[in-house]
Amino acid sequence: MNSFLDRLRIILCRPEGALNVGAVCRSMKSMGILELALVNPAEFDEDEVYKMAIHARDVYDGSLVYASLEEALRSVTLAAGITRRRGVRRKWSSVPPEVLAKKIASTASGKCAIVFGNEQSGLSDKELNQCDIACHIPSSPDFPSLNLSHAVQIVAAYLYRESIGDYVGSFTPITRDQIEILVAAIHDALEALNYFKSADRQHTRIFFRDILARSQLSKKEAKQLEKIFRKLPYLRTA
């Protein structure tokens, strides 16, 4: 069986609580996910982390530490930001954990990151916009906020369930770097057509990047799209 769990990276942005981080390690290991990344973490008392991690201390000991989310996502093919908040400056759409798990399971290669925000404030607009897709955990509107480790446990459980299913992914989507090349081609075409006289550049760029990441294009499809957009400005003057 080809499991994708070893291609998963759980990322915690600006975590503050040692006990929470320890509980996250335990939640991860119980579902077969071992790679943890910490972005700009607070200084932790390791004894407090170990107190909650128990037999998952190795997850914390092997964790990767980054100064920024951008660095943590550098080698990632797909990044999913876990958030319950919607808004103009956030994602256009959001999927539940089971849909995210199926999307990741359909791939055959590439590192996939599941990004969680700070315990108090969640993911910032900037952090979420660096992710390719938003994922929300359905919860009661009367008290929708989940503890960080509980949120990790729920998402990890769906991922684990997909990993032991009958379906084995065989599709290899393009990387984030290749997506950026395609987005640049679209941006250049729109620039040549004077589209940005009445539209926001940054939000248009994020809009296309998110759609393309969710589409999980093959290299052949991406090349064809790039070719079309590279030709558009010349067709206008033909």
N, C-alpha and C positions, 0 to 999 in steps of 0.2 A: 504493500500500500504506500502511495506517495503522499506523505503528509506535508501540508504547507506551514505547519506550526513553527518549524525552524526558520521560516522566512519572515516571521512576525517580529516587530519591535514595538513594545509599549513605551510611549513617551509621556513623561509627566512634566508639564511646564510650571516652573516656579513653585514646586512643592515646599510646604512649610513644616508639616508635622512628621516627626520621626516615626510615630506609631502608625500613621496613615501609610507611610512608605513601606514599613514592615508588613502591614496587612496587604498592601498591593502585591508585594513579593509572594506572599502565600497564595493570594488569589490567582496569580499568574501560574505558579508552579503546579497548582492543583489541576490546571487545565492544559498543562504541557507547553506553556509559553515561557521561555527562559531569558529572552533578551529585553533588558530594561535600560532606558535612557532617561537621564535627568537633565532638564534644561534650567540653568541658573537656579539651582536648589539652595535652600537655606542651609546653614551649618547644622548638621544632625549629630545628636548623641547616638553613636552606633549601638550602644547597649539598649537604647529605646527601640531602635529599628529591629534589632535581633529579638527583642522581647516579643514582638508581634509576628516576625517572620518565622520563628521557630525552625522548622526543617527546610525553610526556603532561604536561608542565609546566603547561599551561593548565588542566588539571583541578585541580591544587593551587592555582594562582593564583586560580582562580574559586571556591574552596571557601568554604562558609558555616561560621561558627564560632558555637557556642551554649554557654551556660553550663550548660544542662541538657537532658536528652533530651526532657522535656516540651515545651520550647520548639521543639526540632527537629521534633517531630511535630505541631505545632499546625495546620499546613495540610495534613496528610496524611489520605488516605481509608483506606488500609490499611497497617499496619506489621507487618513480619515480623521476628522476632528469631531470629538464627542461633545455635543452641546444641546441644551434644551432651549436656548434663547434664539429667537428669530429677530429680524430687523433689516432695515434698508442697507446697512453696511455689512451684513452677514451673508450667508449663502442663499441662493435662489430656491434651493430645495434641500430636503433632508430625508434620509432613509432610516428605518429601524434596524437594530442589530442583525436580525436574521437575513435581511436583504444584503447588508454589508458582508456578512459571512459568506453568502453564496457568491457574491461578486469576487471576493478574494479567492475562494475555492476554485473558481473557474480558470484561474491562471496557473501556469506551469513553472514560472520563474519570476524573480524580482522581489526585492525586499518591500514589505508592506508595513506601514506604520499606523498605529492607533494612538491618537494624540488626545491627552486629557489635560484640562486646565488646572489652575490653582484651586485649592480646597474652598476658598472663600468666594472668589470671583469668577471661576471657570476660565474658559478661553477668551482672550481679548479679541476684538475685531481683527487686529493685525495678525494674531496667531491663527485664527480660523481661516483667514484669507490666504494663508500660506499652505493650507491643506487643500486637497483636491475635491473632497466630498465631505458633507456634514452627516452625522449620524446622531439620532436622538433615541433615548430610552423612554418609551411611554410610561407615564406615571400619573398619579392623581393630581388634578389641577389645584386641589386644596393644599397640597404639600408636595410640589414636584421635585424638590431638590434631593439628590442622592449623595450619600457619603462617597468619597472618592474610591475607596477600595471596593465598595458595593457596586459602583458603576463598572469598575474594571472586571469584577467577578461576573457580572451579567453579560457583558460583551464577550469576555473570554469563553464563557460557557457556550454561547452560540458558535463561536469560532471552533471550539473543540468538537462540538456536535457535527459540524460540517466536515471536520477532518477525518471522522470515522465513518462517514457515509460511503455509499457505493460509487458516487461520482468522483472521478479523478480528473482534475483540470489538465488540459493539454494546450491551452491557448497562451501565447506569450505576447502581452501587450507592449506597446512602445514605452520607453522610459520617460521620466519627467523632463530630462534634457531634450529629448526628441519632441516632446509636446511643446516645449518652449520655442523650438525652431519653427514648428508649425504655427504657433501663436504669433511669432514675429512676422511670418509671411502674411498672415491675415492682417496684422496691424499695418504692415507696409502697404498692402493693397488698399486698405481703408484710408490710409494717409494720402495716398495718391489720388483717391477719389474725393478728397476734401470732406470725408465723413466727420472728422473730429472738430469741424467748425461748430457743430451743434451737439457733440457727445463727449462724455468724459473718457479720456484715454485709459486711465487706470482701471476703472470699473468695467470697461469694455474688454480689456485684456484679461481680467479675472474671470469675466463671464465666459469667454471662449475657452480659457484654460480649464475651468471646471467642467464644462460640457465635454471637452475632448478627453479629459481624464476619466470621467464617468463612462464614456463610450468605449474605452479600452481598445483603441484602434490597433490594427496590425501595422507592421512597417510598410507594407504595400499600400494599404488604405491611406496612411499618413502621407506617403510620397505623392499619391494621386491628388489628395486635397491640396498639398503644398503647390503642386504643379498648376492646379486650377487658379489658386489665389495669386501666384506669381504672374500669371497671364492676364488677369483681370485689368490692370491699368493699361496694358497695351491694346486690349480690345476696345477700350473707351475711345482711343484715338485712331483706331483703324478705319 
